[in-house]
Amino acid sequence: MSRGDCVQPGSTIGVLGGGQLGRMMALAGSSLGYRFVTLDPTKDSPCGQVAEQIVAGYADKEAARELAAKADVITYEFENVDAEVAALLEELSQVPQGSKLLHTTQHRLREKRAIEAADVKVAPYAEIRSEEELRQAAERLGLPSVLKTATGGYDGKGQWVIRSREEIPEAYAALSAGGAELVLEQFIAFDKELSVIAARSPRGEIKTFPVAENIHVDNILHASIVPARVPAPVQAEAEKLAAAIAESMGAVGLLAVELFLTRDGELYVNELAPRPHNSGHYTMEACTTSQFEQHVRAVCNLPLGEVRLLSPVVMVNVLGEHLEEVVQRVVSGIWQSSGEQSKAIVPKVHLYGKSGSAPKRKMGHINLLCEQVQDGLDWIEQTKIWRNQQG
């Protein structure tokens, strides 16, 4: 796609992956007149419920050919795309995001080097190829340090926080099983976890959404708070870093940049995700343009939408263990129990239509529009739906 060309409304967007991100992308893009077709191995996938679905595995090249034949442009909603399929789709159709960004963000070492190339800091790290190298790196970087697999891993999977030398053999054996490549990162004593969603189009236009402050529980995102409770200069610097990375990497579409903020005000990039991101769900009601509409605009090379924050907001995830009570409250319309503090909170519920619920599985989210973000955090505590989930 050249800088001046665009995929006009009325065209069909192919989505590799049929999860909740694809679902919300299709719902947002349909308002602009786009049609959607998704490729996913699970019948009646969340995205497949609101778009045409090709039911096949992600490595199925014939299914990829069918997707390319039906779509005018193709995007993806997750990173673990088969490299050969990604290359095939680039030959057969328009894939504005390309495979280079995927190749980089699928591998933690490549990703860190790309971030450093943008003149942005990451935590000190070392490539690990043996237990002895791990011992030497732990001595150099200090403990605690975090051992991670270079590929795969999410929501805390594929990670081990090494707190003592005695843990090194067990940690190495556990994560190197099957020949996995490893990286050791110095543990950053952060004050807050932040994220910025940046959007970049083929024409080179870049816009960044307001900074989110994120609270994780058991390595799963629990809540995102916007505006983040950090000084304005920190917010401006975080947005600047995200835009610099998107430009340096030639990203197209969304790029989620997760950061650590230390007590002395330093920012370190932790991870990247070249797609819509859980911490950007707040944009659906709280911003003039949602992250999902912005992603569609970017991959279709339309002018990017404005990203002004309309209301303070707290996004809270609905996991499997919360779903039943959330559904009951949706049906009853009663969100506050007797005696709970009454505040001007507007809960906007998004459930993903997944067929099976399980503990720790993301089943939906709620955007709490509020006058002050503390009101939203108090609402989460007072409903008691998220018992023992406060960060």
C-alpha positions as CSV (number, residue, x, y, z in Angstrom):
1,M,0.0,0.0,0.0
2,S,1.5,3.4,-1.0
3,R,1.3,6.4,1.2
4,G,-1.5,7.9,-0.7
5,D,-3.7,4.8,-1.3
6,C,-6.5,3.8,1.0
7,V,-8.8,0.9,1.5
8,Q,-12.2,2.6,1.2
9,P,-15.3,1.9,3.3
10,G,-17.3,-0.9,1.7
11,S,-14.2,-3.1,1.4
12,T,-13.7,-6.3,3.3
13,I,-11.1,-6.5,6.1
14,G,-9.6,-10.0,6.8
15,V,-8.7,-10.6,10.5
16,L,-6.2,-13.4,11.4
17,G,-7.5,-14.5,14.7
18,G,-11.1,-14.6,16.0
19,G,-10.8,-13.5,19.6
20,Q,-12.3,-10.6,21.4
21,L,-9.9,-8.1,19.9
22,G,-11.1,-9.1,16.4
23,R,-14.7,-8.9,17.6
24,M,-14.3,-5.4,18.8
25,M,-12.4,-4.4,15.7
26,A,-15.2,-5.7,13.5
27,L,-17.9,-3.9,15.6
28,A,-16.0,-0.6,15.3
29,G,-15.1,-1.0,11.6
30,S,-18.6,-1.9,10.6
31,S,-19.7,1.6,11.7
32,L,-17.4,2.9,8.9
33,G,-19.0,0.5,6.4
34,Y,-16.4,-2.2,6.3
35,R,-17.2,-5.9,6.1
36,F,-15.1,-8.5,8.0
37,V,-14.0,-12.1,7.5
38,T,-12.0,-13.9,10.2
39,L,-9.8,-17.0,10.2
40,D,-9.9,-18.9,13.5
41,P,-9.9,-22.6,14.4
42,T,-12.6,-22.3,17.0
43,K,-16.2,-22.5,15.7
44,D,-18.4,-19.6,16.6
45,S,-15.4,-17.5,17.8
46,P,-16.1,-14.1,19.3
47,C,-15.2,-12.4,16.1
48,G,-17.0,-15.0,14.0
49,Q,-20.2,-14.1,15.8
50,V,-20.1,-10.7,14.2
51,A,-18.3,-11.5,10.9
52,E,-17.9,-14.2,8.3
53,Q,-15.6,-16.9,9.7
54,I,-13.3,-19.4,8.0
55,V,-12.8,-22.2,10.5
56,A,-9.3,-23.5,10.1
57,G,-5.9,-23.6,11.9
58,Y,-3.6,-20.6,11.6
59,A,-1.0,-22.6,9.8
60,D,-3.5,-23.8,7.2
61,K,-2.2,-22.4,3.9
62,E,-5.3,-23.2,1.9
63,A,-7.4,-21.4,4.5
64,A,-5.0,-18.5,4.3
65,R,-5.5,-18.4,0.5
66,E,-9.3,-18.3,1.0
67,L,-8.9,-15.4,3.5
68,A,-6.8,-13.5,1.0
69,A,-9.3,-14.1,-1.8
70,K,-12.2,-12.7,0.3
71,A,-10.4,-9.8,1.9
72,D,-9.2,-6.5,0.4
73,V,-6.8,-5.9,3.3
74,I,-5.7,-8.2,6.1
75,T,-4.7,-7.5,9.7
76,Y,-4.1,-9.6,12.8
77,E,-5.3,-9.5,16.4
78,F,-2.5,-11.5,18.0
79,E,1.2,-11.9,17.5
80,N,1.7,-15.7,17.3
81,V,1.1,-15.8,13.6
82,D,2.8,-18.6,11.6
83,A,5.7,-17.0,9.7
84,E,5.1,-18.9,6.5
85,V,1.4,-18.0,6.5
86,A,2.2,-14.3,7.1
87,A,4.6,-14.4,4.2
88,L,2.0,-16.1,2.0
89,L,-0.7,-13.5,2.9
90,E,1.7,-10.7,2.0
91,E,2.1,-12.3,-1.5
92,L,-1.6,-12.7,-2.0
93,S,-3.1,-9.6,-0.4
94,Q,-2.5,-6.3,1.3
95,V,-1.0,-6.8,4.8
96,P,-0.1,-3.2,5.8
97,Q,1.4,-4.3,9.1
98,G,3.7,-6.7,7.2
99,S,5.6,-9.5,8.7
100,K,8.7,-7.6,9.8
101,L,7.1,-6.1,12.9
102,L,5.6,-9.5,13.8
103,H,9.1,-11.0,13.4
104,T,10.5,-8.4,15.8
105,T,7.8,-8.5,18.5
106,Q,7.5,-12.3,18.5
107,H,11.0,-12.5,20.0
108,R,12.0,-10.7,23.1
109,L,15.6,-10.2,22.2
110,R,14.8,-8.8,18.7
111,E,12.2,-6.6,20.3
112,K,14.6,-5.2,22.9
113,R,17.2,-4.4,20.3
114,A,14.6,-2.6,18.2
115,I,13.5,-0.5,21.2
116,E,17.1,0.4,21.9
117,A,17.5,1.4,18.2
118,A,14.7,3.9,18.8
119,D,16.9,5.4,21.6
120,V,14.5,4.2,24.3
121,K,15.5,2.4,27.5
122,V,14.8,-1.2,28.4
123,A,15.8,-3.0,31.5
124,P,19.4,-4.3,31.3
125,Y,19.3,-7.8,29.9
126,A,21.3,-10.8,28.7
127,E,20.8,-13.6,26.2
128,I,20.9,-16.9,28.0
129,R,22.1,-20.1,26.2
130,S,23.2,-22.3,29.2
131,E,22.9,-22.6,32.9
132,E,26.4,-21.2,33.3
133,E,25.5,-18.2,31.3
134,L,22.5,-17.7,33.5
135,R,24.7,-17.8,36.6
136,Q,27.1,-15.3,35.1
137,A,24.3,-12.9,34.0
138,A,22.6,-13.2,37.4
139,E,25.8,-12.1,39.0
140,R,26.2,-9.2,36.6
141,L,22.6,-8.0,36.6
142,G,21.9,-8.8,40.3
143,L,19.0,-10.6,42.0
144,P,16.1,-10.6,41.8
145,S,16.1,-10.9,38.0
146,V,13.4,-12.2,35.6
147,L,14.1,-15.1,33.4
148,K,11.8,-15.2,30.3
149,T,11.4,-17.4,27.2
150,A,12.3,-15.3,24.2
151,T,9.2,-16.4,22.3
152,G,5.6,-17.1,23.5
153,G,4.5,-16.4,27.0
154,Y,1.7,-14.0,28.1
155,D,-0.1,-13.1,31.3
156,G,3.0,-14.2,33.3
157,K,3.5,-17.5,31.5
158,G,7.0,-18.4,30.4
159,Q,8.6,-16.3,33.2
160,W,10.4,-17.0,36.4
161,V,11.5,-14.4,39.0
162,I,14.8,-15.6,40.3
163,R,15.3,-14.4,43.8
164,S,18.3,-16.5,44.9
165,R,21.2,-18.4,43.3
166,E,19.7,-21.6,44.6
167,E,16.8,-21.2,42.2
168,I,18.9,-20.9,39.1
169,P,19.1,-24.7,38.2
170,E,15.4,-25.2,38.6
171,A,14.4,-22.0,36.7
172,Y,16.8,-22.8,33.8
173,A,15.5,-26.4,33.6
174,A,11.9,-25.3,33.6
175,L,12.1,-22.6,31.0
176,S,14.7,-24.1,28.7
177,A,12.7,-27.3,28.2
178,G,12.4,-28.1,24.5
179,G,15.3,-25.9,23.6
180,A,13.5,-22.6,24.3
181,E,15.7,-19.4,23.9
182,L,15.9,-17.4,27.1
183,V,16.6,-13.9,28.2
184,L,17.4,-12.6,31.7
185,E,16.1,-9.1,32.6
186,Q,17.2,-7.0,35.6
187,F,14.3,-6.6,37.9
188,I,13.0,-3.0,37.8
189,A,11.7,-1.8,41.1
190,F,8.9,0.2,39.5
191,D,6.5,2.6,41.2
192,K,3.8,2.2,38.5
193,E,3.1,0.2,35.3
194,L,2.0,2.4,32.4
195,S,1.0,1.8,28.8
196,V,0.5,3.9,25.7
197,I,-1.3,2.9,22.5
198,A,0.3,4.5,19.5
199,A,-1.3,4.4,16.0
200,R,0.6,4.9,12.8
201,S,-0.7,4.8,9.2
202,P,1.2,4.0,6.0
203,R,1.1,7.7,5.2
204,G,3.2,8.3,8.3
205,E,0.6,9.9,10.5
206,I,1.0,9.0,14.2
207,K,-1.3,9.6,17.2
208,T,-1.0,8.4,20.8
209,F,-3.8,7.7,23.2
210,P,-3.7,9.1,26.7
211,V,-1.4,7.1,29.1
212,A,-3.0,4.3,31.1
213,E,-1.9,3.3,34.6
214,N,-2.2,-0.5,34.9
215,I,-2.8,-2.7,37.9
216,H,-1.9,-6.4,37.5
217,V,-3.0,-9.3,39.8
218,D,-1.4,-12.7,39.3
219,N,0.3,-11.3,36.2
220,I,-3.1,-10.6,34.5
221,L,-4.3,-7.0,33.9
222,H,-6.9,-6.2,36.5
223,A,-7.6,-2.5,35.9
224,S,-6.5,0.4,33.8
225,I,-6.8,3.9,35.2
226,V,-7.0,7.0,32.9
227,P,-5.8,9.6,33.3
228,A,-2.8,7.9,34.9
229,R,-2.0,9.1,38.3
230,V,1.5,10.4,37.3
231,P,2.7,14.0,36.6
232,A,1.9,15.5,33.3
233,P,5.6,15.6,32.2
234,V,5.8,11.8,32.7
235,Q,2.6,11.3,30.6
236,A,4.1,13.5,27.9
237,E,7.4,11.6,27.9
238,A,5.6,8.2,27.8
239,E,3.6,9.3,24.7
240,K,6.7,10.7,23.1
241,L,8.6,7.4,23.6
242,A,5.7,5.4,22.2
243,A,5.6,7.6,19.1
244,A,9.3,7.3,18.6
245,I,9.2,3.5,18.7
246,A,6.3,3.3,16.3
247,E,8.2,5.6,13.9
248,S,11.5,3.8,14.3
249,M,10.0,0.4,13.7
250,G,7.8,1.6,10.8
251,A,4.7,0.2,12.5
252,V,1.4,0.3,10.8
253,G,-1.8,0.0,12.9
254,L,-1.6,0.0,16.6
255,L,1.5,-0.5,18.8
256,A,0.9,-1.0,22.5
257,V,3.9,0.1,24.5
258,E,4.1,-1.2,28.1
259,L,6.4,0.7,30.5
260,F,7.7,0.7,34.0
261,L,7.9,4.0,35.9
262,T,10.5,4.1,38.7
263,R,10.3,6.1,41.9
264,D,12.9,8.5,40.5
265,G,10.8,9.1,37.4
266,E,12.7,7.0,34.9
267,L,10.7,5.1,32.2
268,Y,11.7,1.7,30.9
269,V,9.9,-0.1,28.1
270,N,8.8,-3.6,29.2
271,E,7.0,-5.1,26.2
272,L,5.4,-4.2,22.8
273,A,2.2,-5.6,21.2
274,P,1.5,-4.8,17.5
275,R,-2.3,-4.8,17.8
276,P,-5.2,-3.5,20.0
277,H,-4.4,-4.1,23.6
278,N,-6.3,-4.9,26.8
279,S,-5.1,-1.7,28.4
280,G,-6.6,0.3,25.6
281,H,-10.1,-0.9,26.0
282,Y,-11.0,2.2,28.0
283,T,-10.9,4.2,24.7
284,M,-14.2,2.6,23.6
285,E,-16.4,5.1,25.6
286,A,-13.8,7.4,27.1
287,C,-12.2,8.8,23.9
288,T,-13.4,10.5,20.8
289,T,-12.0,7.6,18.8
290,S,-11.6,4.0,20.1
291,Q,-8.4,2.0,19.7
292,F,-10.3,-0.4,17.5
293,E,-11.6,2.3,15.1
294,Q,-8.1,3.8,15.1
295,H,-6.6,0.4,14.1
296,V,-9.1,0.1,11.2
297,R,-8.3,3.6,10.1
298,A,-4.6,3.0,10.3
299,V,-4.5,-0.3,8.3
300,C,-6.8,1.2,5.7
301,N,-4.7,4.3,5.5
302,L,-7.6,6.6,6.4
303,P,-6.8,9.9,8.3
304,L,-6.4,8.9,12.0
305,G,-9.2,10.0,14.4
306,E,-8.8,12.4,17.3
307,V,-7.9,10.8,20.6
308,R,-9.2,13.3,23.1
309,L,-10.2,11.9,26.5
310,L,-13.9,12.7,27.2
311,S,-14.1,11.4,30.7
312,P,-12.0,9.9,33.5
313,V,-12.3,6.2,33.3
314,V,-11.4,2.9,35.0
315,M,-11.4,-0.2,32.9
316,V,-11.8,-3.5,34.9
317,N,-11.4,-6.9,33.4
318,V,-14.1,-9.5,33.8
319,L,-12.5,-13.0,34.3
320,G,-14.2,-16.3,34.4
321,E,-14.7,-16.2,38.2
322,H,-16.5,-12.8,37.9
323,L,-18.8,-13.5,34.9
324,E,-21.8,-15.0,36.7
325,E,-22.2,-12.1,39.0
326,V,-21.6,-9.5,36.3
327,V,-24.3,-11.1,34.1
328,Q,-26.7,-11.1,37.1
329,R,-26.1,-7.4,37.5
330,V,-26.5,-6.7,33.8
331,V,-29.9,-8.5,33.9
332,S,-31.1,-6.8,37.1
333,G,-29.6,-3.4,36.3
334,I,-28.5,-3.2,39.9
335,W,-24.8,-2.3,40.3
336,Q,-24.7,-1.0,43.8
337,S,-25.9,-2.9,46.8
338,S,-27.7,-1.4,49.8
339,G,-25.4,0.8,51.8
340,E,-22.8,1.3,49.0
341,Q,-21.6,4.8,48.3
342,S,-23.5,6.5,45.6
343,K,-21.4,8.1,42.9
344,A,-21.9,9.3,39.4
345,I,-20.5,6.1,37.8
346,V,-21.6,4.9,34.4
347,P,-20.7,1.2,33.9
348,K,-20.4,0.2,30.2
349,V,-20.3,-3.6,29.9
350,H,-18.5,-5.5,27.1
351,L,-18.9,-9.3,27.1
352,Y,-17.0,-11.3,24.5
353,G,-19.3,-14.2,23.7
354,K,-16.8,-16.9,24.5
355,S,-18.2,-20.3,24.7
356,G,-16.5,-21.5,27.8
357,S,-15.8,-19.7,31.1
358,A,-12.8,-20.6,33.3
359,P,-11.0,-18.9,36.1
360,K,-8.5,-16.3,35.0
361,R,-9.9,-16.4,31.4
362,K,-10.8,-13.0,30.1
363,M,-14.5,-13.0,29.4
364,G,-15.2,-9.3,29.1
365,H,-14.5,-5.9,30.6
366,I,-16.3,-2.9,32.1
367,N,-15.5,0.7,31.4
368,L,-16.4,2.9,34.4
369,L,-17.0,6.4,33.3
370,C,-16.6,8.7,36.4
371,E,-15.9,12.2,37.6
372,Q,-12.7,11.1,39.4
373,V,-10.8,7.8,38.9
374,Q,-10.8,7.1,42.6
375,D,-14.6,6.9,42.4
376,G,-14.2,4.1,39.8
377,L,-11.7,2.3,42.0
378,D,-14.1,2.6,45.0
379,W,-16.9,1.2,42.8
380,I,-14.8,-1.9,42.0
381,E,-14.2,-2.5,45.7
382,Q,-17.7,-1.8,46.8
383,T,-19.4,-4.1,44.4
384,K,-17.3,-7.0,45.8
385,I,-17.4,-8.7,42.4
386,W,-13.6,-8.6,42.3
387,R,-13.0,-9.9,45.8
388,N,-9.3,-10.3,46.5
389,Q,-8.5,-8.8,43.1
390,Q,-7.3,-5.4,44.3
391,G,-3.7,-4.6,43.3
